[in-house]
Amino acid sequence: MPLTPRAWALLLTLATVWAGSFFFVGIALREWRPLSIVLARVGLGAAILWLVAAVQGLPMRRDGAALRAHLGMGLLNNAIPFSLIVWAQGALPSGVASVFNATTPLFGVLVAHLAGAGRATPARLLGIALGLAVIDGRLFRRRASPPAPAIPPRRPRGPADAG
């Protein structure tokens, strides 16, 4: 099904916001610890989603099963991946981290195929090959100038900050 102009605009907006988060995480790492950044990001996102749901009058289940499901999804889809990405950004430039993150759907197709949850069709395999070729070209081509250094790690300021 072809995307409408509105869908393309929304996709472009989402891509811009998502890519911008890597830039701002790179800046935040100069002063904040990785888990503090993740807590702020996930906490702010959760608060905004709860507010939007409340404003729209959407029913929110609060039973034990729903809360366990929300906790599991929050950990697996947000807290753990964001923690690992932000931690890695302490040693990688933000652009490299965002490109590595872009491989998620590529590997998702392969994992789904291996787990029996999806089929790696020829079209999907071609998509994976093209995606990896683009990533290879972005990351591993020769550069005219050396890449910018990663942001230096935060220096402890006192006993309370050490560790």
N, CA, C and O of each residue as an XYZ file, in Angstrom:
652
protein
N       0.843     -1.171      0.000
C       0.000      0.000      0.000
C       0.894      1.242      0.000
O       1.767      1.357      0.860
N       0.705      2.167     -0.932
C       1.539      3.367     -0.986
C       1.211      4.314      0.169
O       0.075      4.386      0.639
N       2.230      5.029      0.605
C       2.040      5.987      1.693
C       1.456      7.290      1.154
O       1.801      7.746      0.064
N       0.573      7.868      1.938
C      -0.011      9.155      1.571
C       0.988     10.263      1.895
O       1.932     10.034      2.651
N       0.796     11.464      1.335
C       1.690     12.573      1.699
C       1.701     12.852      3.203
O       2.741     13.193      3.767
N       0.542     12.705      3.847
C       0.487     12.922      5.301
C       1.327     11.872      6.028
O       2.043     12.197      6.976
N       1.241     10.613      5.586
C       2.024      9.543      6.210
C       3.514      9.787      6.013
O       4.300      9.558      6.932
N       3.916     10.249      4.828
C       5.325     10.576      4.587
C       5.775     11.716      5.504
O       6.880     11.680      6.046
N       4.923     12.722      5.674
C       5.268     13.847      6.553
C       5.433     13.377      8.000
O       6.358     13.796      8.696
N       4.533     12.512      8.439
C       4.643     11.974      9.803
C       5.904     11.126      9.965
O       6.577     11.194     10.994
N       6.218     10.330      8.949
C       7.425      9.507      8.996
C       8.673     10.370      9.052
O       9.596     10.076      9.811
N       8.711     11.431      8.260
C       9.852     12.348      8.268
C       9.980     13.049      9.623
O      11.086     13.223     10.136
N       8.855     13.446     10.192
C       8.875     14.077     11.515
C       9.403     13.107     12.564
O      10.240     13.471     13.390
N       8.913     11.874     12.528
C       9.380     10.859     13.476
C      10.877     10.618     13.323
O      11.595     10.546     14.320
N      11.352     10.493     12.097
C      12.782     10.254     11.848
C      13.621     11.416     12.368
O      14.691     11.201     12.937
N      13.143     12.642     12.178
C      13.877     13.821     12.639
C      13.959     13.852     14.163
O      15.023     14.102     14.730
N      12.842     13.600     14.811
C      12.820     13.587     16.281
C      13.706     12.466     16.811
O      14.475     12.668     17.751
N      13.598     11.285     16.207
C      14.385     10.140     16.666
C      15.878     10.400     16.484
O      16.666     10.146     17.395
N      16.269     10.901     15.323
C      17.688     11.177     15.079
C      18.190     12.279     16.000
O      19.328     12.229     16.468
N      17.358     13.264     16.260
C      17.751     14.352     17.151
C      18.030     13.886     18.563
O      18.828     14.495     19.276
N      17.373     12.800     18.974
C      17.598     12.317     20.333
C      19.040     11.862     20.522
O      19.589     12.015     21.613
N      19.663     11.308     19.489
C      21.063     10.893     19.604
C      21.967     12.110     19.781
O      22.920     12.076     20.560
N      21.667     13.171     19.064
C      22.440     14.412     19.191
C      22.348     14.948     20.621
O      23.362     15.289     21.230
N      21.121     15.020     21.151
C      20.938     15.579     22.487
C      21.491     14.664     23.578
O      21.966     15.154     24.602
N      21.440     13.366     23.382
C      22.067     12.443     24.333
C      23.573     12.690     24.350
O      24.191     12.689     25.414
N      24.165     12.901     23.172
C      25.595     13.191     23.102
C      25.960     14.423     23.911
O      26.996     14.451     24.575
N      25.114     15.438     23.859
C      25.347     16.655     24.643
C      25.139     16.378     26.135
O      25.941     16.801     26.967
N      24.062     15.668     26.465
C      23.754     15.392     27.870
C      24.844     14.564     28.541
O      25.072     14.702     29.743
N      25.521     13.702     27.776
C      26.571     12.859     28.360
C      27.747     13.669     28.898
O      28.553     13.153     29.672
N      27.846     14.904     28.500
C      28.930     15.752     29.019
C      28.754     16.034     30.508
O      29.727     16.278     31.222
N      27.503     15.999     30.968
C      27.226     16.353     32.362
C      26.475     15.287     33.156
O      26.595     15.238     34.381
N      25.715     14.443     32.492
C      24.878     13.468     33.178
C      25.404     12.066     32.983
O      26.105     11.780     32.013
N      25.063     11.203     33.902
C      25.379      9.785     33.769
C      24.367      9.134     32.828
O      23.241      9.613     32.700
N      24.765      8.042     32.168
C      23.856      7.398     31.216
C      22.491      7.021     31.793
O      21.469      7.281     31.159
N      22.455      6.415     32.980
C      21.161      5.986     33.523
C      20.279      7.171     33.911
O      19.054      7.057     33.886
N      20.878      8.299     34.266
C      20.085      9.498     34.552
C      19.427     10.012     33.281
O      18.281     10.459     33.311
N      20.143      9.951     32.170
C      19.590     10.374     30.889
C      18.437      9.457     30.491
O      17.389      9.925     30.047
N      18.635      8.150     30.654
C      17.592      7.183     30.295
C      16.358      7.390     31.179
O      15.233      7.372     30.680
N      16.558      7.584     32.474
C      15.425      7.812     33.373
C      14.650      9.052     32.945
O      13.419      9.035     32.916
N      15.363     10.131     32.613
C      14.686     11.354     32.180
C      13.928     11.117     30.874
O      12.782     11.547     30.736
N      14.549     10.449     29.931
C      13.934     10.217     28.619
C      12.712      9.305     28.732
O      11.642      9.634     28.219
N      12.864      8.173     29.395
C      11.760      7.223     29.517
C      10.663      7.796     30.412
O       9.477      7.654     30.115
N      11.056      8.435     31.497
C      10.067      9.024     32.407
C       9.260     10.126     31.751
O       8.040     10.180     31.910
N       9.925     11.007     31.013
C       9.219     12.083     30.315
C       8.281     11.510     29.253
O       7.140     11.951     29.117
N       8.776     10.522     28.503
C       7.935      9.885     27.485
C       6.705      9.226     28.089
O       5.603      9.355     27.556
N       6.887      8.525     29.194
C       5.761      7.860     29.849
C       4.756      8.880     30.368
O       3.548      8.690     30.226
N       5.245      9.957     30.965
C       4.345     10.985     31.488
C       3.531     11.627     30.364
O       2.333     11.864     30.518
N       4.177     11.905     29.243
C       3.470     12.507     28.103
C       2.425     11.535     27.561
O       1.305     11.946     27.255
N       2.770     10.254     27.436
C       1.804      9.272     26.932
C       0.603      9.124     27.870
O      -0.535      9.029     27.411
N       0.853      9.103     29.172
C      -0.258      9.022     30.125
C      -1.149     10.259     30.017
O      -2.374     10.152     30.077
N      -0.535     11.434     29.857
C      -1.296     12.673     29.728
C      -2.144     12.655     28.451
O      -3.323     13.007     28.491
N      -1.561     12.253     27.334
C      -2.303     12.186     26.068
C      -3.462     11.200     26.189
O      -4.571     11.489     25.739
N      -3.214     10.043     26.790
C      -4.275      9.047     26.965
C      -5.394      9.595     27.842
O      -6.570      9.364     27.562
N      -5.038     10.319     28.901
C      -6.054     10.887     29.794
C      -6.864     11.972     29.082
O      -8.087     12.022     29.216
N      -6.190     12.835     28.331
C      -6.880     13.903     27.605
C      -7.839     13.319     26.568
O      -8.933     13.847     26.366
N      -7.434     12.236     25.916
C      -8.282     11.600     24.905
C      -9.346     10.689     25.522
O     -10.182     10.138     24.806
N      -9.314     10.534     26.828
C     -10.303      9.709     27.496
C     -10.155      8.218     27.236
O     -11.128      7.468     27.309
N      -8.948      7.797     26.935
C      -8.704      6.386     26.667
C      -8.701      5.608     27.985
O      -8.134      6.071     28.975
N      -9.324      4.441     28.003
C      -9.310      3.650     29.239
C      -7.911      3.089     29.485
O      -7.250      2.610     28.563
N      -7.475      3.155     30.734
C      -6.151      2.638     31.102
C      -6.329      1.549     32.158
O      -6.746      1.809     33.286
N      -6.000      0.331     31.758
C      -6.090     -0.785     32.699
C      -4.999     -0.649     33.748
O      -3.855     -0.309     33.445
N      -5.382     -0.923     34.989
C      -4.411     -0.831     36.081
C      -4.359     -2.116     36.900
O      -3.877     -2.123     38.033
N      -4.862     -3.203     36.313
C      -4.826     -4.482     37.029
C      -3.413     -5.051     36.970
O      -2.577     -4.577     36.201
N      -3.153     -6.060     37.780
C      -1.815     -6.640     37.884
C      -1.267     -7.158     36.568
O      -0.094     -6.951     36.260
N      -2.102     -7.829     35.790
C      -1.639     -8.390     34.510
C      -1.225     -7.279     33.554
O      -0.192     -7.385     32.892
N      -2.012     -6.223     33.474
C      -1.679     -5.106     32.577
C      -0.406     -4.407     33.045
O       0.451     -4.063     32.230
N      -0.282     -4.198     34.345
C       0.916     -3.522     34.855
C       2.173     -4.356     34.624
O       3.229     -3.809     34.306
N       2.067     -5.683     34.783
C       3.219     -6.553     34.499
C       3.583     -6.496     33.013
O       4.761     -6.460     32.658
N       2.573     -6.489     32.156
C       2.820     -6.402     30.714
C       3.488     -5.068     30.366
O       4.429     -5.034     29.573
N       3.002     -3.970     30.958
C       3.604     -2.653     30.712
C       5.045     -2.608     31.218
O       5.926     -2.057     30.557
N       5.274     -3.184     32.381
C       6.629     -3.206     32.930
C       7.566     -4.006     32.027
O       8.671     -3.558     31.722
N       7.123     -5.189     31.603
C       7.953     -6.015     30.723
C       8.263     -5.324     29.408
O       9.413     -5.309     28.969
N       7.252     -4.755     28.779
C       7.468     -4.055     27.505
C       8.336     -2.819     27.705
O       9.190     -2.517     26.872
N       8.121     -2.104     28.805
C       8.920     -0.913     29.079
C      10.394     -1.248     29.262
O      11.269     -0.527     28.782
N      10.661     -2.351     29.962
C      12.052     -2.773     30.157
C      12.688     -3.239     28.849
O      13.782     -2.804     28.491
N      11.985     -4.139     28.135
C      12.559     -4.742     26.928
C      12.620     -3.790     25.737
O      13.545     -3.870     24.929
N      11.653     -2.897     25.622
C      11.607     -2.015     24.447
C      12.179     -0.632     24.686
O      12.493      0.071     23.726
N      12.324     -0.219     25.943
C      12.791      1.136     26.215
C      13.981      1.190     27.163
O      15.075      1.592     26.767
N      13.775      0.790     28.400
C      14.799      1.008     29.426
C      16.110      0.297     29.108
O      17.170      0.921     29.153
N      16.059     -0.984     28.790
C      17.304     -1.719     28.531
C      17.978     -1.263     27.237
O      19.174     -0.972     27.254
N      17.247     -1.191     26.107
C      17.933     -0.719     24.890
C      18.460      0.703     25.011
O      19.580      0.986     24.585
N      17.661      1.607     25.591
C      18.130      2.990     25.720
C      19.348      3.059     26.640
O      20.270      3.833     26.382
N      19.362      2.264     27.704
C      20.527      2.248     28.604
C      21.780      1.816     27.858
O      22.839      2.426     27.999
N      21.652      0.759     27.064
C      22.814      0.274     26.313
C      23.265      1.272     25.249
O      24.463      1.475     25.052
N      22.307      1.894     24.567
C      22.658      2.874     23.527
C      23.334      4.083     24.142
O      24.360      4.540     23.639
N      22.773      4.610     25.228
C      23.356      5.801     25.863
C      24.727      5.466     26.433
O      25.650      6.273     26.320
N      24.879      4.307     27.037
C      26.181      3.893     27.567
C      27.198      3.819     26.428
O      28.330      4.281     26.575
N      26.800      3.243     25.299
C      27.713      3.132     24.152
C      28.068      4.501     23.589
O      29.174      4.696     23.087
N      27.143      5.446     23.667
C      27.436      6.777     23.143
C      28.531      7.493     23.924
O      29.056      8.509     23.468
N      28.874      6.976     25.088
C      30.009      7.543     25.808
C      31.319      7.273     25.082
O      32.313      7.960     25.320
N      31.329      6.275     24.194
C      32.543      5.916     23.468
C      32.402      6.083     21.961
O      33.400      6.045     21.242
N      31.176      6.268     21.472
C      30.935      6.393     20.032
C      30.358      7.763     19.714
O      29.633      8.331     20.531
N      30.665      8.296     18.552
C      29.972      9.521     18.135
C      28.476      9.252     17.962
O      28.078      8.133     17.638
N      27.662     10.262     18.174
C      26.209     10.111     18.100
C      25.753      9.584     16.748
O      24.824      8.779     16.683
N      26.384     10.022     15.676
C      25.997      9.565     14.342
C      26.188      8.082     14.161
O      25.350      7.415     13.554
N      27.283      7.556     14.680
C      27.540      6.115     14.573
C      26.506      5.352     15.394
O      25.993      4.327     14.945
N      26.196      5.841     16.590
C      25.190      5.176     17.424
C      23.835      5.162     16.717
O      23.127      4.156     16.765
N      23.467      6.259     16.064
C      22.170      6.296     15.381
C      22.149      5.356     14.182
O      21.117      4.749     13.894
N      23.269      5.226     13.481
C      23.317      4.300     12.339
C      23.230      2.859     12.831
O      22.517      2.049     12.239
N      23.942      2.530     13.903
C      23.836      1.174     14.454
C      22.394      0.896     14.902
O      21.886     -0.209     14.707
N      21.747      1.882     15.493
C      20.363      1.708     15.913
C      19.450      1.458     14.716
O      18.436      0.771     14.837
N      19.805      2.010     13.573
C      19.003      1.821     12.359
C      19.035      0.371     11.878
O      18.206     -0.019     11.056
N      19.967     -0.425     12.371
C      20.010     -1.828     11.959
C      18.969     -2.679     12.676
O      18.791     -3.848     12.332
N      18.282     -2.121     13.662
C      17.305     -2.895     14.440
C      16.272     -3.597     13.555
O      16.064     -4.799     13.722
N      15.616     -2.898     12.620
C      14.635     -3.624     11.797
C      15.271     -4.684     10.899
O      14.651     -5.704     10.597
N      16.517     -4.435     10.475
C      17.183     -5.422      9.630
C      17.379     -6.730     10.388
O      17.067     -7.807      9.880
N      17.891     -6.625     11.590
C      18.106     -7.826     12.386
C      16.790     -8.386     12.920
O      16.685     -9.584     13.184
N      15.789     -7.524     13.078
C      14.469     -7.988     13.503
C      13.874     -8.976     12.519
O      13.254     -9.961     12.921
N      14.059     -8.720     11.234
C      13.569     -9.650     10.200
C      14.266    -11.003     10.337
O      13.625    -12.051     10.254
N      15.582    -10.971     10.547
C      16.328    -12.228     10.667
C      15.947    -12.998     11.927
O      15.775    -14.216     11.889
N      15.815    -12.284     13.041
C      15.445    -12.948     14.303
C      14.038    -13.527     14.191
O      13.793    -14.644     14.646
N      13.113    -12.784     13.594
C      11.747    -13.289     13.426
C      11.745    -14.545     12.569
O      11.013    -15.493     12.853
N      12.558    -14.556     11.528
C      12.638    -15.734     10.660
C      13.185    -16.933     11.440
O      12.632    -18.031     11.372
N      14.267    -16.714     12.174
C      14.874    -17.813     12.930
C      13.964    -18.316     14.046
O      13.995    -19.496     14.398
N      13.150    -17.409     14.602
C      12.243    -17.795     15.687
C      10.938    -18.382     15.156
O      10.094    -18.826     15.935
N      10.769    -18.387     13.840
C       9.545    -18.919     13.257
C       8.372    -17.969     13.319
O       7.233    -18.374     13.086
N       8.633    -16.699     13.633
C       7.557    -15.714     13.751
C       7.345    -14.932     12.457
O       6.399    -14.149     12.368
N       8.177    -15.117     11.480
C       8.049    -14.416     10.205
C       8.885    -15.126      9.167
O       9.762    -15.926      9.493
N       8.605    -14.827      7.922
C       9.322    -15.485      6.841
C      10.259    -14.498      6.174
O       9.849    -13.387      5.839
N      11.496    -14.880      5.980
C      12.465    -14.031      5.280
C      12.259    -14.230      3.778
O      12.918    -15.061      3.153
N      11.344    -13.461      3.217
C      11.042    -13.560      1.790
C      12.189    -12.963      0.979
O      13.011    -12.230      1.528
N      12.257    -13.261     -0.312
C      13.300    -12.646     -1.146
C      13.283    -11.115     -1.079
O      14.340    -10.484     -1.066
N      12.092    -10.522     -1.036
C      12.006     -9.061     -0.954
C      12.590     -8.544      0.369
O      13.289     -7.531      0.385
N      12.307     -9.233      1.463
C      12.854     -8.829      2.761
C      14.369     -9.011      2.802
O      15.082     -8.163      3.338
N      14.857    -10.106      2.240
C      16.306    -10.323      2.198
C      16.992     -9.250      1.349
O      18.080     -8.785      1.688
N      16.351     -8.862      0.246
C      16.893     -7.776     -0.575
C      16.918     -6.470      0.220
O      17.880     -5.705      0.144
N      15.859     -6.226      0.978
C      15.811     -5.035      1.828
C      16.920     -5.028      2.869
O      17.537     -3.993      3.121
N      17.173     -6.186      3.474
C      18.262     -6.302      4.451
C      19.600     -6.029      3.770
O      20.427     -5.286      4.298
N      19.814     -6.629      2.595
C      21.078     -6.433      1.875
C      21.272     -4.960      1.510
O      22.370     -4.424      1.661
N      20.218     -4.308      1.034
C      20.331     -2.886      0.688
C      20.592     -2.039      1.934
O      21.408     -1.118      1.909
N      19.888     -2.362      3.025
C      20.102     -1.621      4.269
C      21.521     -1.755      4.784
O      22.137     -0.770      5.193
N      22.041     -2.975      4.764
C      23.418     -3.188      5.216
C      24.420     -2.508      4.283
O      25.451     -2.014      4.740
N      24.127     -2.477      2.980
C      25.018     -1.800      2.033
C      25.056     -0.303      2.315
O      26.121      0.313      2.250
N      23.919      0.280      2.623
C      23.876      1.712      2.949
C      24.648      1.977      4.234
O      25.426      2.927      4.314
N      24.429      1.133      5.240
C      25.133      1.308      6.513
C      26.636      1.145      6.306
O      27.427      1.921      6.842
N      27.024      0.147      5.535
C      28.447     -0.066      5.243
C      29.040      1.170      4.577
O      30.142      1.596      4.922
N      28.325      1.735      3.642
C      28.808      2.932      2.965
C      28.918      4.122      3.891
O      29.829      4.937      3.747
N      27.994      4.238      4.851
C      28.011      5.366      5.782
C      29.111      5.229      6.832
O      29.735      6.218      7.217
N      29.343      4.008      7.290
C      30.272      3.820      8.399
C      31.706      3.544      7.988
O      32.643      4.031      8.619
N      31.877      2.764      6.931
C      33.200      2.211      6.683
C      33.900      2.751      5.445
O      34.971      2.265      5.080
N      33.316      3.741      4.799
C      34.011      4.317      3.656
C      35.168      5.179      4.154
O      35.169      5.633      5.299
N      36.126      5.394      3.304
C      37.253      6.244      3.684
C      36.770      7.680      3.825
O      35.981      8.169      3.016
N      37.246      8.332      4.844
C      36.844      9.718      5.091
C      37.984     10.644      4.707
O      39.158     10.295      4.821
N      37.612     11.835      4.249
C      38.617     12.834      3.892
C      39.309     13.362      5.144
O      40.488     13.713      5.107
N      38.580     13.418      6.239
C      39.163     13.879      7.498
C      38.814     12.865      8.576
O      37.838     12.128      8.436
N      39.592     12.814      9.646
C      39.301     11.841     10.701
C      37.965     12.167     11.373
O      37.564     13.330     11.420
N      37.278     11.153     11.891
C      36.002     11.406     12.557
C      36.217     12.226     13.826
O      37.286     12.193     14.437
N      35.190     12.949     14.199
C      35.243     13.746     15.424
C      35.373     12.807     16.616
O      34.776     11.730     16.616
N      36.140     13.191     17.631
C      36.284     12.312     18.797
C      34.975     12.210     19.561
O      34.151     13.124     19.532
N      34.797     11.097     20.237
C      33.611     10.901     21.073
C      33.677     11.877     22.239
O      34.750     12.373     22.582
N      32.554     12.146     22.832
C      32.482     13.048     23.979
C      33.233     12.416     25.134
O      33.008     11.247     25.448
N      34.127     13.170     25.777
C      34.876     12.577     26.896
C      33.933     12.215     28.032
O      32.905     12.866     28.221
N      34.282     11.174     28.792
C      33.415     10.784     29.908
C      33.355     11.878     30.953
O      34.277     12.682     31.093
N      32.268     11.893     31.671
C      32.046     12.878     32.727
C      33.052     12.644     33.843
O      33.294     11.505     34.241
N      33.627     13.707     34.338
C      34.595     13.597     35.438
C      33.880     13.775     36.763
O      33.078     14.698     36.904
N      34.146     12.919     37.737
C      33.533     13.095     39.062
C      33.952     14.424     39.673
O      35.092     14.862     39.517
N      33.018     15.056     40.366
C      33.306     16.357     40.975
C      33.585     16.234     42.466
O      34.177     17.136     43.060
N      33.177     15.160     43.060
C      33.375     15.001     44.492
C      33.005     13.603     44.924
O      32.674     12.767     44.083
N      33.052     13.327     46.223
C      32.759     11.983     46.711
C      31.362     11.504     46.333
O      31.173     10.322     46.047
N      30.384     12.401     46.327
C      29.017     11.998     45.993
C      28.871     11.671     44.525
O      27.992     10.893     44.153
N      29.710     12.246     43.679
C      29.645     12.015     42.241
C      30.457     10.828     41.788
O      30.200     10.282     40.714
N      31.423     10.415     42.570
C      32.306      9.307     42.148
C      31.516      8.008     42.101
O      30.703      7.729     42.982
N      31.768      7.213     41.055
C      31.150      5.897     41.014
C      30.078      5.729     40.073
O      29.504      4.644     39.978
